[in-house]
């Protein structure tokens, strides 16, 4: 990379399939989220998938591993951009935090609404849309995509713990960078495959949030939640002098319904909720 003058490397360290970075504040992320085994209840690991070896061995970067990568890259003028999915494709984190909540008898320490209900897709969405936007165990799905049949892949933006979790992870990674001698400048939050319908349509917590915020957007409450979520995530990152990046449509407010007013994507502007300058896409 240095030879070809490529100076940014994004490391994706979370997904549906595993969590790959040590966060001492939440040891379950690696104790459970980085392991695969034959535990159908997923209290000790993620269930084996994609033909992976179910030997239960954790696979992740330790704090020392990550600091060595940051330092080695930084010495060659390459910026490491950590990526932690804070929208869809976050199943490993969700499972690990739920196991933590149960084992420690914690209250409200979850990344997904425990009262999440099944949500039937609108008829105008094609099977491809269902695969891309839905958690595939909901009412309809394309049966070809077997590994995606989970309802717990999307982080809920209407729970306070979601923001506590994000800020804790950001602070820990910022500390790793500082200890390696290079500042954490940009944090990538992913944003792809955000679950269609899993927020307002099926989450009581999100329905309550809409009422509290007196949303005037009666056409698209899902979009209102996305604007509110990304704005708050940006504010927290800005609080720690960190820019955020992610999939571009995650920072664009566009109606998720098909109606007469949709057309092209609507820019993320003051009419849809203020976008902080630190939201770089």
N, C-alpha and C positions, 0 to 999 in steps of 0.2 A: 504493500500500500504506500509506504513512504517513497519507494522508488518511482511510483507513478503519480506521486503528489496527491494521493487521496488522503484527506486529513480528518475524516469523520467516520467512526465505526459505531453503528447502533447494535447493541447487544440485547437481544430479546430473551428475557429471563423468566417469563411466566407465560402460561397458556392453559388450554384445557388439559394438556398431556403432562404437565409438570411445572413445579416451581424450582428455579435453579440458582437462587442466591441466598446466602445465609443472612437472616435478620434476627439477631438475638432477642429482640423484643417479642417476637412471635416464633419460638422454636418449632412449633408445629408445621410451619410452612415447609421446612426441610425434613422434619421427622416424618411427616405424612405426605406432604405435597410433592416431594422429590422421589418417592418410592412407589414401586408397583408390586402388587402381590395378589393372591387370591383371597381377598377380604371383601365379600359382597357388600358388607355394610360400610366399608371404607372408613373405619374408625382408626386403622393403623397405617393405611396406605391408600393409593389410588388403585382401583381394580385394573389388572393388566389388560392392555388393548393393543391393537395394531401388531399382534404377534410378538410383543415384547417379552423378554425373559422375566418371569414373575419371581425373581429371587429376592425381592425385598431390599436390595442394596440402594442406599441413597445416592443420588447423582446430582451434585450441585457445586457451585463455586463457594468456597469458604471466604470469609472476609479477607484472609491473607491472599488467596488466589486472585480475588478481584482487584485488590490493591496492587498486586504485581502486574496484572494486565494494564491497569490504569497508568502505572508508572512507566512500564515498557513502551506503551503507546505514546504517552506524553513526551517521553524522551525523543521520540521520532516525530513529534509535532502532530500527533493524531489524537483527536478528541474522542473519548469514549462517551457515548450517549446510551445510558441504560433505558431499557424499555420494559415497563410493567403494565400489562393490560388492565385498564381500569373501566372497561366497558364489557364487550363480549370477550369470548375466549379466555375466561378467567376462572375456569372450573377448579383448577388445582388450588387456588387461593381460597375459593369459596368452601370447598370440601374440608381443607385444613382448618380454616377458622371455625367452621361449624363443629368439627371434632373437638377443637379447643374449647369452644363454648360449653359443650356438653360435659367434657371431662372435668372442667374447672367450675362447673355450675355457675356460669356467668350469665348476666342478663343483658340483652341488647348488644352483644358482641358478635354480630353476624353481618355478613356482606350481602345476604339475600333475605328478602321478606319471608319470615317463617310461615306467613299466611298466604303465600303466593298461590293463586288459583290458576287452573288451566284456562287457556284463552283460545277461542276458535278464530282461525284466520278469516279475514274478509275474502269474499268470493273472487274479487278482482285480482288477487295476487296469484301468480303462476307458481307451479312447483319450484322453480328456481328461486323465486322470491321467498318462498317458504323456507327453503334450505338456507338462504343467505341471512334472513332476518329473524327466523324463528328458532327457539329452542325446539329441537325436532321431536321431542316427545309430546308436544302439544297436539291439538286436535288433528292436524293434517301434516304430512311430511312426505318427501320423496323417499321411498324405501331404499333407494340405491345408496344413500348416505348413512349407513348403519352406525359408524362411530360417533355421529353427531346427535344421537337420540338421548339427549339429556335436558333436563329442565333447569339445571343449576350451572349455567355457563355465563350468565350476565350479572355483573355487580349492580346492586340497587342504589340509585342516587338519592333515595329518600330516607336513608337511614344515617344517623349521626356517625355510627361506627365506620361507615365507608370513608368519611373525611378524616376521622382519627387514624384509620389504617393508612390512608394515602400519605398523610403528613408524617407519620412515624417512619414509613419506608423511605420517603424523600430525605428526612433528616439523617437516617442511618446511612444512606448511600452518599449523601453530601459529606458525612464524616469520613467515610472510606476514601473518597476522593482527596479530601484535605490531608489525611494521613499518608496518602501516596504522593502528595506534593502538587496536586493539580486540582483546581476548583471544578466542581460539578456545575456546568453551565446550562445544560439542557436535559430535560427529563421527558421521555416519550411515553405517552399514556395509551398508545394503540388506538382503539376506537373502531376497528373493523368488526363486522358481524355482530353489531349491537342488536340485541333481541327485540324484534318487532312485537309490540303488544305486551311485553313482560313488565312494563312499568305501570302506566296509568290503568291499562285495561285489566290487569290481573293482580296488582299489588295494592292492598288496602293502605299501606304506608304512603304510597304515591298519591292515591286518591285523597287522603287526608292532607297531604302537602299542597295539592292543588287548591283545596278549600281554604287552607291557611293563607296562601299567597293571593287569594282572590283573583285567580287567573281570568283575564278577559278574553283569552283565545279559546273560544268555544269550539272552533273547528278542529284544532289539533293540540290536545293536551300533552301528547307524547313529545311533540317538538318543544313545547314550553319547558318540560322537564329537562330535556337535553340542554337547552340554553342555560337554564338555571344551574345545572350540574357542571357544565364545562366552565362557566363563569366562576363558580366557587372553587373549582380545581385550580384554575388560573390564579385566583386570588391567593390561595394557599402556597402555590409555587412561588409567586411573586414575593410573598412574605419572607421567603428564604433566599431571595435574589436568584431564582432559577427560572429560566424560560421553559415552556412546555411545547412539545410537538406531538403530532399524531396524524392519523388518517385525515385527509383534508375534509371529507364530508362530515366528520365529527365536529368540526368547527364551523359548519355551515348550517343555518337554520332553514330547513326545507320541509314542507308539509309531507307527512307520511301517509296521507290519504290521497286518493286520486279524485279530484273534483275540479270545478271550473276555474279555480284560482291558482292551481298549482303551477304549471309551466316549468320554466327553468328553476334551478335552486335559488332560494332567496338569500342574499348576503347576510352574514351575521352582523347586523348593525344595531343602532340604538332602538329601532322599532321592534326588534326581536330580543333585545337584551344586550347590554354593553359587553363587548369583547375587550379584554385587557390587552395592552400592547405586548405582554409577554407570551401571548398565544401565537407562536410561530408555526406556520404550516407549510 
